Amino acid sequence: MQDFVSNSADGPGRPMAIDRRRLLLGGLGGVGLATAAALASACSSGATDTTSEGVNPGPKETLTALFPRNIAYVASGVPSRLVYTLTDAEGVPAFELPGPMTFSVERDGVSLGDPVKVAPRSDGVPRPYLPLYFTFPAPGLYDIFATRGSTRLNSQVIVSPASEVESPQVNSVLPPANTPTTTLSFDVDPICTRVPQCPFHEYDLPLALGTGRPIVVLLATPAYCQTTACGPILDLLVEEAAALAENVIVIHSEVYQNPKQVRELNEAALAPLPLAYKLGFEPSLFVTNSANVIQVRGDIAVDRGEMAQMLALAK
């Protein structure tokens, strides 16, 4: 992904600044400014009116992907978690999702696997979402259908060869990337924007790998996240981590290296972990087993119940 390559003009290894608006829109899967604004604030009354007289406002409800759609994000042959929501004719995401929806996946009109009922998740997060877990067998274009009663909604997803997806995938070993600690900042300041600072800055990830201990890594920046998702997910991790076994290592990484040293956030360099992982969105949660193989990955939105299920795999 181009946002995360080194800028050769500035010298090898120096990260390019990433435009915060691009980061936000990438994380929302390109669902549009109205949706971005709605997710960025619980108050959506100021959202732009995209309808006008004589213009068809579109369908009443749309199945909207919240995961990135402008990069190779979904890998074939790898367990994927795709986050969806419902948006209205103006692109504003629903404040409530009324009950579960039945998801099915098709390719070229052929159904793949059995339909699966997906319940909305909303415990401890600003907006509800629908997480679909599915393993796509091959690269290509797939249709995603979500049905509730007589309502049948459709979205499409492009699945890429696993070799073209740059971010760490489920069933692969978690790659090393420096994570600032209370004693070694790696020039990241601040190392944590949560108030008060979270307790997950004890370990540098490369030193934690290979210890035979499960690892949980969260990329999130509470102070600078414009979708209001990063603060809640870190707070939830602080709550849920109390129930983890003592041998589980939990690490939090901020997104930006120097946000306080720039006039505009889009001038800030990236912290080591998002740079190494080529993550152009946030938040992102990785849970490994004791061999440090990624068991599950939670991007964009993870509520309290789903986080508990994910953390249970850290063993």
N, C-alpha and C positions, 0 to 999 in steps of 0.2 A: 504494500500500500504506500503510495507516494508521500503521504503525510509524515511518514516515520523514517525515511531514509536520511542518511547523513548528507549535509550540504557540503559538497566538495570545495566550494568557493570559500568556505569558512574553515577549512581544514578537516582532515579525516576524523570521524567519530563525533563531531559536534552536531547535536540534534537540530533539525529545523524547527522553527516555531510553528505551531499548528494553530490555525484560525479557530477561535472558540466557537464561532457560529457553525463552521464546517464540522467540528467535533460534535456539536449538539445535534445537527441535522443527520450526521452519520449514525449517531446512536439511536435516533428515532426512525431509522430506516427510510428517510426521505419522505415522511408522511405529510410534510407541508408545514408552513409557518404557523397556521392556525392551531394545528395539533401541537407543535413545539411550544407555542405560547401557553396552551392549555395545560400541558404537562409541567411547564416551568412555574406555574402558579395555580393554587387551588381556586383563585378568583379569575374566571375567564370572561367576565363581562366586557373586558376591553378588547377581546379578540376581534380581528378585522372581519367585517361582513363581506363575504365573498359572493353574495348573490346580488342581482340587480333585476330591475323590471324587464321582463321578456327573456330572461336567461333561466334555463332549466337548472335548478339547484342540485340536481343529481339524486341518487337514491337516498332514502330516509336513513338507512343504516349501511355501513361499509365495514367489512372485515379488514382491519388495518394492521400491517406488520410493524412492530416496533423495533425489530432488529435491523442492522445495516443491510441495505439492498444495493448500495453503490460500490461494493467491494465483493471479492470472493469470500463469502462468510460461511456458507453451508457446504460441508464436505461430504462427498459420497462415501458410503461404507462406514461412516462414523456416527455414533449416536448423537443426535442433534436436539437441542431445545429451542423452539421458536416461540417468541412472545408476541401475542396478538392482543388487540383490543377492538372495540366497536366504536366507530366515529359517526357523527351525524353528517348532514348534508354540507355543513360548513367545515368539516374536518375536525371538529372538537370531540375529544374522547369522552366516553360515557363516565358519569360519576358513579353509576351503579350498573352492574351486569346481572340481569334477572335469571339466575339459575344456570345450570350447565348447558353446554352446547356439544353436539356430537360432531366430531371432526373426522373427515375421510380424506385420503390422498389418492389422486389419480394422475396417470401419465398417459397422454394420447387417448384419453377416454377409458382407460383400463384401471380399475380399482386396485390398490396395493394394500394388502393387509386388511384387517378388520377395522370397522369404524370404532373410534374411541371417544368416550364421554369425558369432556374436560370441564372441570368446575372452575369458576372464577376465583381468583386469589385476591385478597384485599386486606389481610390482617397486618396492620402496621405500615402500609404503603399509601401514598397520596391518591392513587387511582387504581381501580381493579384491572386485572389483566388475565389472559388465558394462555397458559403454557402448554404447548404441544410438544411431546417427546416422540421423535420418529427417526428411524435410520433409513436414509434414501439409498437405494441399491446402486445407482449409477448416476453419472453426471447428466444434466439436462434440465428441461423446464417441467415443473410439476404444478398441478392444480390442487389447491387446498380448499376444501369445502367445510363450512360450519353450519350446522342445522339446529334450529330450535323451533319445534312446532311446524308451522307452514313456512317459516322463514329459512331460506337457504342462501348463504352468502359465500362468495368466492374470492380467493386471492391466489396469486401465483408466486412461485419461488424458483430461483435459479440455483441449481446444485452444481458445484464445481468439483473437479478432481481434487482429491485430498492434497496432492502435491502443490496445488495452486492456492490453498488456504494457508496464509502465513501465521495466523495466531495459533497458540497451543490448543490441541484438540483432545477430546476425551479418548482414553485408552493409550495416550502417549505419555512419556515421562515429562514431568514439569521441568521446563528449561531453567537454567540458572540466570538470575538477573539480580543485581544489587538492590537491596531494600534498606533504606536508611533506618538507623537505630538511634537510641538516645546517646550513644557514645561515638557513632560514626555516621555522619550525615550524607556523605557522598555529594556534598554541595547542594543538597536539597534543603530549602528553607521556606516555609516551615516543614518539618517532617510529618506533621499531622495538623490538619485544620479543624479537627473536632474540638469543641470546648465542653468539658475538659478534654485534654489529650487522651486518646484511647490507649489501652495497655498493650497494643500489639506491635511495639517497636523495639523488641528485645533481640530479634534474630535477623541477621543478614541472610537472605535466602540461599546463596551458594553454600554457606556453611551449614545450613540446616538440611540441605539435600544429602542423601546418602547416610543419614544417621539412623535409619531404620524406624523413623517416627513419621506418622501421618502429618501432612501439612495442609493448612487452609490459608489461601492468599486472597485478599480482597483489594482490588484497585478501586478507589473512590476518593473524591475530594469534596467533603461536605461544604466547605466555604465557597467553592467556585463552581459547583455543579448547578447548571441552569435548568435541570429537569426536576429538581427537588427529590431525586431518587437516591442520591449518594449519601446524604445525611441519615435518612431513615435506615438504609441497608447497613451502615456502619453501627448505628445504634442497636439494630436487631442483632448484629453479630456480637456486640458486647454482651447483650442479654443471653443469647443462646450459647455462647462459648463457655459460660459457667457450667454447663452440663457436659462438656466434653471430657474425655479421659485425660488424665494428667500428662500423658506422653504426646498429645497432639500439639503441634506448633502452629500458632495463629499469627499471621503477618498482615499488616495493613500497609499499602503503598499509596502515597498521593500521586496525582497525575502530573503536577507541574514541579519543575526544579526551582524556579526563581520567581514566583508570581508577585512578590512584594517589591521586586527590583525593576519592574517594567511599568510603563504608563498604561499600556493596554494589555489585556490578558493574552491576546493573540500574538504578542511578542515574547511570551514566556517559553522557555525551553521545556522539554518533557523530562520527567524523572526517569531513572534508568529502567524500571520495569515496563511501563507502557512503551518506551522506546524499543526495548529488546523484544517485547511480545507483539509489536506492531498492532497495538490496540487503539483504534481511532474512535472509541466509544467508551462510555462508563455508565454505571459501575460494572465490574466483572468479578465474579467469585470463582475460585478454583479450589476443588477439594480432592486431595490425593489419598491413596492408601499408604501403608508403611513402606512400600517400594517406590513411593513418589510417583506412581502412575495416576493420571487424572481420572477420577471416577465420575465426576459431574462438573459441569460449568454453568454458572448462573449469570447471564448477562441482562442488563437493562432494568429488570425488576425482579425482586425476590421477596416474597412476603414471609411473615414469621413461620407459618406452618411449613412452607416449602423449604425454607432455610433449615429448619430442624431436620427434615428428611435428608437434605443434602449433607449436613454435618454428620449425620449418623453413618455416612459412608467413610468417614475419616477413621479408619481402623486397619 
